Amino acid sequence: MNPELDTLATRLYVTIDDLLIDHPEWAPERPKVGIAPKLSDAELITLAVIQALLGFTSEARFIRHARTHLTPWFTYLPDRPGYNKRLRHAGELFQHVIAALTNACPSATDDLWLVDSTPVECGRSRETTKRSNLAGFAEYGYCASHSRYFWGLRLHLITTTTGLPLAFALTGAKADERDTALDMIAFSGLDTAGVTLIADKGYRRASFEHQLNAAGITLIRPNLKSENTRPGARYLKAFRQIVESVNQTLKAQLDLERHGARTRPGVAARILQRLLALTAAIWHNETTNRAGPARSLTPYDH
């Protein structure tokens, strides 16, 4: 590993290990009688972050790479099937660690949030849509930003202006963005008065804005032609670019749409893996006062 990635991975491992000591209930459920895993949960999550940051979309290729380059840091590395199985059973642990790292970031207390959704394609051929185990969850949808139809899911994000994910949800491609945003706010306990939420025109709905206002959240979105100029409209362009940049980071650097998953637990684990990698990088950058954007992954991707 390069020195920057080594430092991040070491800090992350120590942090996760301490969290699991304080919260043993976060660990994936295992039989009471059985063989203890040779690869600890903290090592597993650290490996998953390293894989995402290095851009390995193939778990088999990553395990081969790890056995060549990472044995000084990991005394035991499982085979690909074992690694895959452990990741698929670690979904709740991923979410707990993401939440813990998010709360440790200085920017988590920002009162300006951005909300958006982005496609997560899961297949292209007609046969895939009929035979995939994701059928019924994944569905056909349309992405207005890229003017394309796709078959798959949508990743919904609420982030700070630094790109830090505060809440996220994975839904079918046709799920209503506004209802999903309200569910994320309620589920994550983000219904905090005094917050401003910036959204695009897809989040326009009177009842949606009324529910946000009832929670003390101010919505800033583009004007309709029939509307008077809304407060904060002049800031939309700059801040909308930030959330598009976050989506691009997930897709271009963390290969969001090259997840290769064929089952619901598989796609959930791989999406969470990438969100954790992004959160871990922001957490490391902010808590070590690194120069440049907090969401920059460049020092860790080679």
Secondary structure, DSSP 8 states (H G I E B T S, - for coil): --HHHHHHHHHHHHHHHHHHHH-GGGS----SSS---SS-HHHHHHHHHHHHHHT---HHHHHHHHHHHSTTT-S----HHHHHHHHHT-HHHHHHHHHHHHHTSGGGG-SEEEEEEEEEEEE-SHHHHHH-TTBTTBEEEEETTTTEEEEEEEEEEEEETT--EEEEEEEETTS-HHHHHHHHHHHTT---TTEEEE--GGG--HHHHHHHHHTTEEEE----TTS---TTGGGHHHHHHHHHHHHHIIIIIS-GGG----SHHHHHHHHHHHHHHHHHHHHHHHHTT-SS-TT--GGG--
